Amino acid sequence: MVVNAIAYGITVFLLLPTVLIVPMSFGPDQFLRFPPSGFTLHWYAAYFADADWVDATLFSVRIALLTALVATVVGTLVSIALVRGRLPFKPAFELLVVGPVIVPNIALAIAMFLVFDRLRLTGTTFGFVTAHTALAMPFVVFTILASLYRFDADLERAALSCGASPLQAFRLVTLPQISPGIVSAALFAFIISFDEPVISFFISDLNHRSLPRKMFEDIDYNISPTLAAVATMLTGLTLLALVAGHVLKRNSVRP
């Protein structure tokens, strides 16, 4: 009972700032105020009317979509290799996969900036997708590995024994069974890329800024309820993706 109370207390403490920011985004005041003195959608309209906010959002959406695509394809291949293949130095390879989770983001950001700056990749779509794919890869691999371990490999062997090629067995038998996990992994990769602030700040430039970097810049120079509106929309998008991923995982468990 005491442990449950502590756990709930910590959860409320962590989520309270996020909960408080939502009503502040609807306040009519020119500054962040809680509780708000009224209700307005002015700050959401201001967000959509500001070209800088819209451009940063569209840039982040494009990067997140490409990251989800690349990370899912590469992560699926890596997961299959880890489960089905006989890789030399497999423990070292697994350590490389989970490396972005272990290494602090600020260290990764500095290293990527030093490398990308020399290669002139800062502010480019390729640079962003490469960096975010490396960051999202562990979560994609973990999610797809869980689906592969739940999948009955005998079904794949049965397809092979009936004359199907390895590619046909994967496409017609394995892929449909693990597809909920793959879609869930793609959602996680999208959210990780879209919400990532630290690495994006280091590898951005003045002409190509992600939405998190734009938010950081406004915090430094112009704190307004528009920030609360953007944070509320980001929170809603993240919750929607998490719920969708949870539903897909539950469906993948059902026989």
C-alpha positions as CSV (number, residue, x, y, z in Angstrom):
1,M,0.0,0.0,0.0
2,V,2.8,2.4,0.9
3,V,4.7,1.6,-2.2
4,N,1.7,2.1,-4.4
5,A,1.0,5.5,-2.7
6,I,4.7,6.6,-3.3
7,A,4.5,5.4,-6.9
8,Y,1.3,7.4,-7.5
9,G,2.7,10.4,-5.8
10,I,5.8,10.4,-8.0
11,T,3.7,10.0,-11.1
12,V,1.5,12.9,-10.2
13,F,4.5,15.1,-9.4
14,L,6.1,14.3,-12.8
15,L,2.9,14.8,-14.8
16,L,1.7,17.9,-12.9
17,P,3.7,20.5,-15.0
18,T,2.3,18.9,-18.2
19,V,-1.2,19.0,-16.9
20,L,-0.9,22.7,-15.8
21,I,0.4,23.8,-19.1
22,V,-2.8,22.8,-20.9
23,P,-5.2,25.3,-19.3
24,M,-2.5,28.0,-19.6
25,S,-2.6,27.6,-23.4
26,F,-6.2,28.7,-23.4
27,G,-5.7,31.8,-21.3
28,P,-6.3,35.3,-22.8
29,D,-3.4,36.9,-21.0
30,Q,-0.2,37.9,-22.9
31,F,1.9,35.9,-20.4
32,L,1.7,32.4,-18.9
33,R,-0.8,32.5,-16.0
34,F,-2.4,29.8,-13.8
35,P,-5.2,29.6,-13.3
36,P,-6.2,31.4,-16.6
37,S,-8.5,34.4,-16.3
38,G,-10.6,33.3,-19.3
39,F,-10.8,31.1,-22.4
40,T,-9.5,31.8,-25.9
41,L,-8.1,30.0,-28.9
42,H,-6.0,33.0,-29.8
43,W,-2.7,31.4,-29.1
44,Y,-3.5,28.4,-31.3
45,A,-4.5,30.7,-34.1
46,A,-1.3,32.7,-33.6
47,Y,0.7,29.5,-33.9
48,F,-0.9,28.6,-37.2
49,A,-0.6,32.1,-38.5
50,D,3.1,32.4,-37.8
51,A,5.2,31.3,-40.7
52,D,8.2,30.4,-38.5
53,W,6.2,28.1,-36.3
54,V,4.6,26.4,-39.3
55,D,7.9,26.0,-41.2
56,A,9.5,24.5,-38.1
57,T,6.6,22.1,-37.7
58,L,6.6,21.0,-41.3
59,F,10.3,20.5,-41.2
60,S,10.0,18.3,-38.0
61,V,7.1,16.3,-39.5
62,R,9.1,15.6,-42.7
63,I,12.2,14.6,-40.7
64,A,10.1,12.4,-38.4
65,L,8.3,10.6,-41.2
66,L,11.6,9.9,-43.0
67,T,13.2,8.8,-39.7
68,A,10.3,6.5,-39.0
69,L,10.6,4.9,-42.5
70,V,14.4,4.4,-42.3
71,A,14.5,3.3,-38.7
72,T,11.7,0.8,-39.2
73,V,13.2,-0.8,-42.3
74,V,16.7,-0.9,-40.8
75,G,15.4,-1.9,-37.4
76,T,13.4,-4.8,-38.9
77,L,16.4,-6.1,-40.7
78,V,18.6,-5.8,-37.6
79,S,16.0,-7.6,-35.4
80,I,15.7,-10.5,-37.9
81,A,19.4,-10.8,-38.0
82,L,19.6,-10.9,-34.2
83,V,16.9,-13.5,-33.9
84,R,17.4,-15.7,-37.0
85,G,21.0,-15.0,-37.9
86,R,24.3,-16.2,-36.5
87,L,26.2,-13.0,-36.2
88,P,29.9,-13.0,-35.2
89,F,30.5,-10.8,-32.2
90,K,26.8,-10.6,-31.5
91,P,27.1,-9.1,-28.0
92,A,29.2,-6.3,-29.4
93,F,26.7,-5.7,-32.1
94,E,23.8,-5.6,-29.6
95,L,25.8,-3.1,-27.5
96,L,26.2,-0.8,-30.6
97,V,22.4,-1.0,-31.2
98,V,21.6,0.0,-27.6
99,G,24.4,2.6,-27.5
100,P,22.2,5.7,-28.1
101,V,20.2,4.7,-25.0
102,I,23.3,4.4,-22.8
103,V,25.2,7.4,-24.0
104,P,23.9,10.8,-22.8
105,N,22.1,12.8,-25.5
106,I,24.4,15.8,-24.9
107,A,27.4,13.6,-25.6
108,L,25.8,12.3,-28.8
109,A,24.8,15.8,-29.8
110,I,28.4,17.2,-29.5
111,A,29.9,14.2,-31.3
112,M,27.3,14.4,-34.2
113,F,27.9,18.2,-34.5
114,L,31.6,17.8,-34.8
115,V,31.2,15.1,-37.4
116,F,28.3,16.6,-39.3
117,D,29.9,20.1,-39.4
118,R,33.0,18.7,-41.1
119,L,30.8,16.8,-43.6
120,R,28.6,19.9,-44.1
121,L,25.5,17.9,-43.0
122,T,24.3,20.4,-40.3
123,G,20.8,21.7,-41.2
124,T,20.3,19.1,-43.9
125,T,17.5,16.5,-44.2
126,F,20.0,13.7,-44.5
127,G,21.9,14.8,-41.4
128,F,18.7,15.0,-39.3
129,V,17.4,11.7,-40.5
130,T,20.7,10.0,-39.9
131,A,21.0,11.4,-36.3
132,H,17.4,10.7,-35.4
133,T,17.5,7.2,-36.9
134,A,20.5,6.4,-34.7
135,L,18.6,7.7,-31.7
136,A,15.4,5.8,-32.5
137,M,17.0,2.5,-33.5
138,P,17.1,0.9,-30.0
139,F,13.4,1.5,-29.4
140,V,12.5,0.2,-32.9
141,V,14.7,-2.9,-32.4
142,F,13.3,-3.6,-28.9
143,T,9.7,-3.4,-30.2
144,I,10.2,-5.6,-33.2
145,L,12.3,-8.1,-31.2
146,A,9.4,-8.6,-28.8
147,S,7.1,-9.4,-31.8
148,L,9.6,-11.8,-33.3
149,Y,10.1,-13.7,-30.0
150,R,6.3,-14.1,-29.7
151,F,6.0,-15.3,-33.3
152,D,5.9,-19.1,-33.7
153,A,8.9,-19.8,-36.0
154,D,7.4,-23.2,-36.8
155,L,5.0,-21.5,-39.1
156,E,7.9,-20.1,-41.1
157,R,9.6,-23.5,-41.2
158,A,6.3,-25.0,-42.5
159,A,6.1,-22.5,-45.3
160,L,9.7,-23.3,-46.2
161,S,9.0,-27.0,-46.2
162,C,6.1,-26.4,-48.6
163,G,8.4,-24.9,-51.1
164,A,8.3,-21.2,-50.3
165,S,11.5,-19.3,-50.7
166,P,12.9,-17.5,-47.5
167,L,11.7,-14.2,-48.9
168,Q,8.2,-15.6,-49.6
169,A,8.0,-17.1,-46.2
170,F,8.9,-13.8,-44.6
171,R,6.6,-11.8,-46.8
172,L,3.5,-14.1,-46.6
173,V,3.9,-15.6,-43.1
174,T,6.2,-13.7,-40.8
175,L,5.5,-10.1,-41.9
176,P,1.7,-10.2,-41.3
177,Q,2.3,-11.7,-37.9
178,I,4.8,-9.1,-36.7
179,S,3.2,-6.1,-38.6
180,P,1.5,-4.7,-35.4
181,G,4.9,-4.5,-33.8
182,I,6.5,-2.9,-36.9
183,V,3.8,-0.2,-37.0
184,S,4.2,0.4,-33.3
185,A,7.9,0.7,-33.7
186,A,7.4,3.2,-36.5
187,L,5.1,5.3,-34.3
188,F,7.8,5.3,-31.6
189,A,10.4,6.4,-34.1
190,F,8.2,9.2,-35.3
191,I,7.6,10.5,-31.8
192,I,11.3,10.2,-30.8
193,S,12.3,12.2,-33.8
194,F,9.5,14.8,-33.6
195,D,10.1,15.5,-29.9
196,E,13.9,15.3,-29.8
197,P,15.3,18.7,-28.6
198,V,19.0,18.2,-27.8
199,I,20.5,16.7,-30.9
200,S,18.2,18.8,-33.1
201,F,19.5,22.0,-31.4
202,F,23.1,21.1,-32.2
203,I,22.7,20.0,-35.9
204,S,20.2,22.7,-36.9
205,D,21.1,25.9,-38.7
206,L,19.3,29.2,-39.1
207,N,17.3,28.2,-42.1
208,H,16.4,24.6,-41.1
209,R,15.1,24.5,-37.5
210,S,13.1,21.8,-35.9
211,L,10.1,22.5,-33.8
212,P,11.9,21.8,-30.5
213,R,14.7,24.2,-31.4
214,K,12.1,26.9,-32.3
215,M,10.5,26.3,-28.9
216,F,13.9,26.7,-27.1
217,E,14.6,29.9,-29.0
218,D,11.2,31.4,-28.0
219,I,11.9,30.5,-24.4
220,D,15.1,32.5,-24.5
221,Y,13.6,35.6,-26.3
222,N,9.8,35.6,-26.2
223,I,7.9,33.6,-23.6
224,S,4.2,33.7,-24.6
225,P,1.2,31.4,-24.3
226,T,1.9,30.3,-27.9
227,L,4.6,28.1,-26.3
228,A,2.0,26.5,-24.1
229,A,-0.3,25.9,-27.1
230,V,2.6,24.2,-29.0
231,A,3.5,22.1,-25.9
232,T,-0.2,21.1,-25.5
233,M,-0.4,19.9,-29.1
234,L,2.9,18.0,-28.8
235,T,1.6,16.3,-25.6
236,G,-1.6,15.3,-27.4
237,L,0.3,13.9,-30.3
238,T,2.6,11.9,-28.1
239,L,-0.3,10.5,-26.1
240,L,-2.1,9.6,-29.3
241,A,0.9,7.7,-30.6
242,L,1.5,5.9,-27.2
243,V,-2.2,4.8,-27.1
244,A,-2.0,3.6,-30.7
245,G,1.2,1.7,-30.0
246,H,-0.3,0.1,-26.9
247,V,-3.4,-1.0,-28.9
248,L,-1.2,-2.5,-31.6
249,K,0.9,-4.4,-29.0
250,R,-2.2,-5.8,-27.5
251,N,-3.5,-6.9,-30.9
252,S,-0.2,-8.5,-31.6
253,V,-0.4,-10.6,-28.5
254,R,-3.8,-12.0,-29.3
255,P,-3.8,-15.3,-31.3
